[in-house]
Amino acid sequence: MKRSVKAISMMLVVMMLAVFVAACGNSSSKVSVGIVLPTKDEPRWVQDEQRFKDALKGSKYTTEILFSQGSSAKEKENVDALIAKGIKVLIICPQDGDAAAAAVEAAKKAGVQVISYDRLITKTDAVNYYVTFDSVAVGKAQAQYLVDKAQKGQPLYLYAGAASDNNAFLFFDGAWQVLQPKIADGTFKIANSSEAVALKGNAKLTREQMSKIIGQITTNWDANEAKNKAQTHLTAAAADMKGNVAILAPNDGTARSIADVFAGDKAVTKFLVTGQDAEKASIQYVIDGKQSMTVFKDVRTLVKDAMGMAVAILDGKTPETTGSYNNGKIDVKAKQTNVIVVDKANVKSALVDSAYYQASDFKGL
């Protein structure tokens, strides 16, 4: 009798352990917040991944971060995988704003709240919120840097991001607002876009007009494409389009490629080149005098805003917003983060003293 009781007790213990383990297994397989980023091949997004991990320390919620590696198909696959894991909130930076619509519509159908991160997902009503830097301000800051150092009759080379990214239009719109008066009065001579030359009298450009210009000067955010395009432009440039030139480069990766090409042309005696993202490699370029400036977008703040929105949603609250952006279908409520211009004069105070980077990350600081 005693043996039977002991055996039954052992069986009950085993059954309870099995239930406990199963429960733990189900819990660990659930994900509260799914995050999809564009690619691991650009330092910017690797930095974001680490910032998201840091932001989640101590949180009661779980997350999983996936990369789309430049493929909209992979992006949709990632979103589907996260939906299957039970996410309640999706934070996604789209590879292609239009193409991502199908992925977030699947999320909406599953009851998932969608936060468009840094890049706006367009032409869909399945986006609930948008966290972003003030992209128009980025373009204005880049252009103002060139204007402040301009010389009369200076050749101006224009470059842009990917036509599939709404941010590329916002950056260019901001830059054009500042550059156009100086193009119209002859301070700058556009060197590499016949479409921009044809529209130089227009203080404000329509989306269609910007599309024509960006179609000629797009880098697709790709450093190699930027390098090839710069080489082509310099090969075709007349002598009066060289010398001391100004270059509007959309981000740091393309800025470094373009700078290397212009530095290698003996007929280019001096150049200013813009950038954005404050990537470590570009900060070293700024310190070395190879890149003139970058626009620092403190990812810590953007990640904090995105995670703050996600947690508010999970807690059943309404996230704080500061404005809205029309995505071609609806006005998406947004929270904007300010940007900071960084050049050789303030690189240490802006990036090292703020603990964004360590001084040991650079040489000659």
N, C-alpha and C positions, 0 to 999 in steps of 0.2 A: 504493500500500500504506500509505504514511504517512498519507494522507488518511483511509483506512478506519479505521486505528487511532485517529486523532484523533477521528473521528466516533463510534466506539464508546465511547471514553473520555468524551466529552461526554454521550452518552446515559446512561452509567452514573451520571455525576454528577447528571444531571437526575432519574433514577429514585431515587437515594439521597435527594435533596432532597425529592422527592415523598413518599417513605416517612417522612422526618423530620417534614415538615409535617403529614402525616396523623396521625402519632403525637402530635405536639403538640396537634393539634385534638381528638383523642380524650381526651387528658389534661385539657384545659381544659374539656371538656364534662362531666367527672365532678365530682360534688359529694360531699364526705365527710359533711357535717352539714347537714341541711335545718332551717331555723327558720321557724316560722309564728306570727305575732303577730296579735292581734285587729283592730287598726285603726290607721290613721295619723292619725285625727281626735282622738285624746287624747294630750296631751303625754307622759304616762307611757310609752306604747309607742314613741314617737319617741325618747325618751331610751334605752329599752332597745335599740333598733336600733343607736344609736351605741355603746352599751356593748359590744354583741356584736361590732361591727366592731373596736373597740379591743382586745377580748380576743383576737382572732384574729391580731393583728399578730405576725409572726414565727413563726406556726404552720406546720407542714408540711401541715396539713389545709386543705381548702377548704370554703366554706360558701355558702349562698344564703339570703337572708331575704325572705319574702313576707308580705303583709298580707291578712287576710280581709275587711276593711272591714265588719265586723259581720254577715257572712253565713256561715252554716254550710255552704251549698252552695259558696261561694267557697273556704272553708277546705278542703273535701274535694277540690276542684279543685286547690288549691295542693299538698296532700299527694300527690295522684296525679302531679302534674308533677315533684315532687321525687323520688318513687320512680323515675320514668322516667329521672331523671338519675343514678341509681345511689347514692343516699345510703345510708349504713350506720347513721346515727343521726338520729332526728327529735326536735327540741326544739319542742314545740308548746304554746302557751297557748290553750286552746279558747275560742271565742266562747260556746258552750253545752256544758256538761260532758257531758250525755247525747248530744247530737247528734254530738259529735266521735268517739264510739265507732266509727262506721262507718269514719271516715278512718284511725284508728290500727289497726283490724283489718286494713285493706288493707295498711298498713305492716308489720304483724306477718307477714302472709301472704307478703310480699316479703323477709322476713328482716331487717327493719329494727328496731333497738332504739328504744323510745319513752321519751322523758323528758317528763313533763307539767310544764310550766313555770308556776309561780305559781298557776294554777288546776288543780284535779284533774279529770281525765277520768273519768267515772263509768260504772258498770254494764258494764264490759268487763274481760277478763283480758289485754288487749293493751297495757297500760301497764307498763313495766318499772321506772321510777323516777319520783320526784316531787321537785322542788326548790321550796321555798316559804318564805315568811316564816311565823312562827307566827301564823296567822290568828286563833286564839282569843285569843292575847295582844293582838292589835290591838284587838279588841272590848273586852277588859278594860281596856286602857289608855285608850281613849276614854271608857268609862263611869266609870272611876276619876277622870278629870279632872273630869267633871261632879259626881260625888259629893263630891270634895274641896272644891268651891266651892258646894255646894247650900245652899239655905235651906228651912226647913220650909214645906211646902205649895206648893212651886215647880212650876208647870206644866212638863211634860216632853213634848216632841214627838219621836216616834220615826220614823226613816227607815232604809231598808235598801237593799241592792244588788239585783241581778236574781235572781229565784227560779230561773233556769236555771243560776246559778253557785253551785257548792258553797261557795265562799268566803263568799258572802253569809250562809249558814247558820252557818258557823264564826264569822264576825265577830259575828253577832247572838247566838249562843250565849254567846260570851265576854262581851259587853256585858250580857246578861240576868243572868248569874251575879253580876255586880257591882251592877246596878241593882235587881234584884228585891227584895233586903232593904230597900232604901230606898223602894221603891214600896209594899211591904207595910206599912212603919211610918209611911207618910204623908209622908215627906220629899218625895217626888215625886208629882204627880197626872198621870196619863197623859191627854194632851189629844186625841190623834188616832187612837186604835185601840181600838175596842170589844172586839176579840179579846184584845188585851193586857190590858185592864181585867178581862175575864172570867177570865184566867189569872194574875192578879197574885199569887195565893197559891201558885203553883207555883215552887219554887226551881229545878227542872230541867224543861225543856221537851222533849217528844218532837219528832222531825222533823215529824210531822204538825201538832203544835201551833204550831211555828215557821212552818210553811207558811201557816197561817191568818193569823198576824200579818203576816208578810212580804207576803202577798197584799194587805193593806190599805195597807201603807206603802212598797211597793217603788218605787224610782226607776228601776229597770232600768239603773242606772249612767248615766242620761241627764240632763244638766243641765236641759234644757227640761222634761222630765217632772217633775224635782224641783221646778222653779220653779212649774209648774202645780199640783202637789200641795200645795205650801206655801201658795199663794194660796187654794186651796180650803179648806184646813184653817183658815187665819186668818179667812176669810169666815164659816165655820161656828162658830168658837170663841166661847164665852161670855166675858163681861168678866173673869171670874175665871180664865180660861185665858190671859190676856195679862199685861201687866206685866213682871216679871223672869222670863224663861223659860230653860229648858235645852233644847238640841236635839242629839239624836244623829244626825249626818249620816254616811253610810258612807264617803265619799271626798271628795277636794278639789273635784272638778268639781261635785258636787252640793252640797257645803257652800257654795261661793261663790254659787250660785243661790239656795239657801235663805236664806243670810245677807242677800242683797240684798232678798228679799221681806220678811223680818222687819224689816230696817232701815227699810223704807218704810211700816210700819204704826205710826202715832202712838201706838196703845194699847200697843205693846210698848216698854217703857221701857229694857230692858236684855236682852241675851241672850248665852248661851255657846253656841258651836257647834263641834262636833268635825270632824275630817277625817282623811284619810290619803293618803300618797304624796309629800308635800312637793313638790308641783308649784310651779314658779316663781311662777305667778300667785297661788297660795295663800300662799306665803311673803310676797309683798308684802302680801296681805290681813292676815296675822298681824302684820307690821311696822306696818301702818296701823290695827290694832285692829279690823278687820272680821271676822276669823276668829280664834277663840280658840286653837286648837291644830291640829296635824297629827301624824300618826304617820309618822315617817321610816323608810322601808324602803330601805336602801342597795342600790340596784339593782346597783351594782358587785359586791357580794358575791354576790347572787343569780345574776348572769351568770357570775361566776367559778365558782360551784358547778356551774352547768349545763354550762359548757364543760369543767370538770374532769371531770365525769361522762362527757361525750361522749368526751373524749380517752382516759380510762381504758378505755372500751368499745372504742375504735378500737385501743388498744394491747393489747387482749386481757386487761385487768385487771378486777377487780371494784370498782366505784365505792364510795367511803365513804358510809355512811348513818348517820343518828342516830335514826331512829324509823320509824313507818309510819302510813299512813292507810287506813282501809277505804273503798273506792270503791263499795260496794254489790255487788261481785262478788268482789274479792280484797283482801288487805292489800298496799298498794303501799309498797315501801321508799322512805323519804324522807330528805332532808337539810333541816333547818330553819335559818333565819337569824333572829337576834334583831331586835327593832324598838326605836326610840327615840322618846319623846315630845318634840315640839318646840313651844314657845310663844315669846312675845316675849322671855322671860328668857334663853333659851339658843339662839335661832335662829342667832346669829353663830358661837358655838362649835361647834354641831352640824353646820352646813351650809357655812359659809365657811371656818372654820379647818381643817375636815377636807378642804377642797379639792373638795367636792362641787359647790358653786357658787362664783362669784366675787362679791366685794362689789359690783362694778360692775353686776351683774345687777339690783340693787335700789336703791330710793330710800329715804333716811331710816334706813338701817341703823346 
